[in-house]
């Protein structure tokens, strides 16, 4: 059963990961309210009430759900300098992407990022990267600790970008164990945002077809380890335009088949044993050097 929105942040702050090898599952609940008419919406579909409320939720999730160990944060659809104030001071690098049609970071966004960094006095390095939010071409695979998407999907849609692909790109650039934080409209172009995340979690990296056992002839399916595990999500309350907020975590074996997982585990185990052997050799070498040094000191003392 879903928790109330007022309890969302405390639950997410506890970071109790739902550890499961099953497919990403959605918590059952009532249907999301329909989108309001255009007369209630202002800039980019957000009225003042919704804007202020989602702003507060975004800041709270970043504060509570970005671990101290996280060094790099990539923002989906950077359009101002808010991210500088949202992320903890321990973050060393902030990476931008653009929801604009040309995929370039606007002059205004660059200026606001710089101003907010100076005002806050943070030591975070800002990487001003011109890359579309749905094609993070300047960011390598598994290189980022945190990806955040805050009110970006609707802007991407309006500018002709593929907002669902931005979720796939987030999964690609995240390190195993990295987190994807989102505060987005509940529905974008008639599709539920949380269901798009679930689709990516199950189908991002389909690699190998295997025959279904016990069925003659052969229907084939692809069985891969889920890309995301759910930390928590809920509807944002006290808004006019319905929004959803949540956190998912990239799994260690994201998108791998059982055979690939077994091979990776075997390689990891060999590497672990090799490290232990090297450590044991180095400890033995230090002991021999220490013993030899003591022997030389005794000889020098006897001669004196």
N, C-alpha and C positions, 0 to 999 in steps of 0.2 A: 504494500500500500504506500502511495506517495506521501511524503511528509508535507506539511504546510510550508508556504513560502517563507513565513517568518522564521522557520527553523532551518532553512536551507543553508545559510552561511555557517552556522554552528556545526552542522553535519559535515559540510564540505571541509571545514577547517580541521576536523578530526582526521581527515584523509584516510578513512577506513576503506581500503581498496576492496572491491568485490572481485576476489580471485577466482577465476573460472576458466576452464578450457572450452566451455560451450560458446556458441555464437553470442554476439552482443544481443542482449534482450532489453526490451523497453518495459519500464514499470507501468502496469495498467493504470488507467485513470480516465477521467471524463474527457470528452472531446474539447479541443481548444476552442475558445470563442472566435467568432468570425471577425474578419478584419473590418475596421470602421470605414465609413464612407470618407471620400477624399476631403469633405468639408471639415472633418475633425483633425486633419493632418496638416502639418506645416512643412518645414524644410526636410527633404528626404524622407517624407512619410512620418516624421516624428513631431508630436505636439510637445509643448513645454513641459507638461507633467511627466509624460513618458520619457522625455529626454533627461530630465533631472533624476528620475528614479533609476533608469538604466545606467546613468553615469555613476551613481552611488554604488549600485550593485557591481558594476565593472571594477571600480576601485577596490571594493571589498574582496572580490574573488581574487584579484591579483595579489593583494596583500596577504590573504590567507592561504593561497594555493600555489604560490611560487616558492619553492624550497630555498633555504639559505645556500644550498650547494649549487643552485642554478646559476650559470654564468652568462648564458645568452638567451635573449628573448626576441622572437620575430613577431612583428605585428602584421596581420592580414589587413590590407587596405588602410594604410596610414593616411590620415587627412588633417591632423593637427598635432599639437604637442602633448596631449593628455597622457600618453603612454609613459612619458618621463616621470610624471607624478604618481602613476599607478603602480609601477614596479618597485620592488624593494631596492634600497641603496646598494645591496650586495651584488646586484646584477652588474656584470662588467661590460656587456655589449647589447645594444638595441639595434635590431636590423629592420629596415623598412621594406614595405611593398606597396604597390599602388592599386586602387580600385578604379582609377581613371581609364578611359578608353585606350589611351596611348601607352599605358603601363608605366608612366613616368611620375615621379614624385613632384608635386606642385611646388612652386616657389614659396607660396604661403606656408605649406607644411614644413618645408626646410627651415623657414624663419621661425616658426612657432616651436619647433623641436629645439632649435638653438637657444631661443629665449627661455624656455622652460628649464633647460639644462643649466643655464647660467643662474636663473633665479633659485633653483633648488640646491645648487652647489653640489650636484652629484658627480661622481667620478666615472660614471658609465660612458663608454664610447658609443657614439651614434654612427652607425654605418648607413649613410644615405644611398640606398640602392634603388636604381630604376629597374624594377621588375614587376610584371603584372601579378596581382594577388592570386590569379588562377594558373600562373606559370612561374614558379619561383626559380627561374633559370640560373640566377646568380648564386643560389644557395645549394650546397652539396648535400647528398643523402646523409641522413643520420648525423647532422652536424649541429643541431640546435636543441637546447634543453627545454624551452617553452615556446609554444605558439599561441598567440591570443587573437581572437576575432571578436571585435566589439562593434556592433551595429554596422558591419561592413557588407553583409550579403545583399541587402536591398540596393545599396549603392552600386555594387558590382553588376547586379541585374540591370539597373537603369543605364549603366554605361556599356552594356554589351559583353561583360565578362561572365564566365561560367562559375557561379558561386559554389556549386557542388564540387567542382574540380579543385577549388581552394582547400576543401577538407582533405581531399586525396593528397594534395601537395603538402599540407601540414603533416600528414602521416609520413610522407616520404622524407621530409627534412628532419623530423624529430628523432632524437636518439632513443634507443630502447629505454623505457622507463620515463621518457619525457612526457610532458603534459600538454594537452590542447584545452585551452580555456575559452569559453564562448558566452557571449550575451548577444543574442540575435532575435529577430522577429520570429515568432512561433511558426509562421508560414511565410514562405517566400515564393511568389508566383504560384500560389496554390499548393505548394509542397511543404510538408513539415520538415523543419530543420533537423530535429532529432532523428527522424527516419533517414535522412541523408547521411548523418553520421553513422547510423547503424549499418547502412548499405556499404559504406566505405570500410567499416570494421570487418565485415564478412567477406567482401569481394575485391579488396584493393589489389591484391597480388595473386591472381589465379594463375598457377603455373603448370600443374600436372593433373592430367585426367586419370582417374582410376575407375575400374569397372566395379559396379555395385555387386557385391557378393550375393549369390542365391537367386539372381535374376538372369534367366537365360537370354542370351542375345545381346545383351548389352547396353542398357542405358548407362551413360557415364556422368559422373559428377566430379567436381573439384573439391577436395577436402584440404583446407588450409587452416592454420592456427589463426584465431582472431587477431586483427590488427590493433584494436582498442579494447581496453577493459574500462568499465564504467566506474567512476568515482562517485558521481552524484549529479542530479539535475532536478530542476523544478521550474514551474511557471513563475514569472516575476509578477508580484501583486502590485496594486495601486497604480496601474498604468491604463492608458486608453488604448494604445496600440499593443496587442498581446506580444509578449516577449518570453523567451526561455533562457535560462542561465544554467551552465553546468561545466563539468570537467570530465575528460576521459584521459586515460593513460596508455601510452603505446606499450605493447607487450614485448617481452624479450624475444619471442619467436614470431614476430609479426609476419603473417603471410606465408610462412613456411609450411611445407607438407610434413607428414610424419617422418618420411625417410630423410628429408633435409634436416629436421630437428635432431634425429638420431646421429647423423653425420656431424652436425655442429657440436653436439654434446660430446662425441668421441674426440673431436679435435680440441675442444675446450679442456677435456680431461687430460689429454696428452700434454697440453700446454701447462696445465696445473702441476702435473708430475714433474715436468722439466724444470719449472720454477722452483719446486721443492728441492730438486736435486742440486740446482745451482746454489740455492740458499744453504743447503747442507755443506756443499763443497767450500763455500766462502766462509762459513762458520769454522770448519775444520782448518782452513788455511790461517785464519786469525789466531786460532788456538795454538797452531804449530809455531807461528811467528812469535806469539807471546811467550811460549815455552822456551824457544830458542833465545829470546832476549833475556829471560831470567837466568838461563844457563851461562850466558856470556857475562852477566853481572856477577854471578857467583865466582866465576874464574878470575875476573878482575879483582874481586875482593880478596880472594886467596893469594894472588900474586902480591897484593899490597901488604 
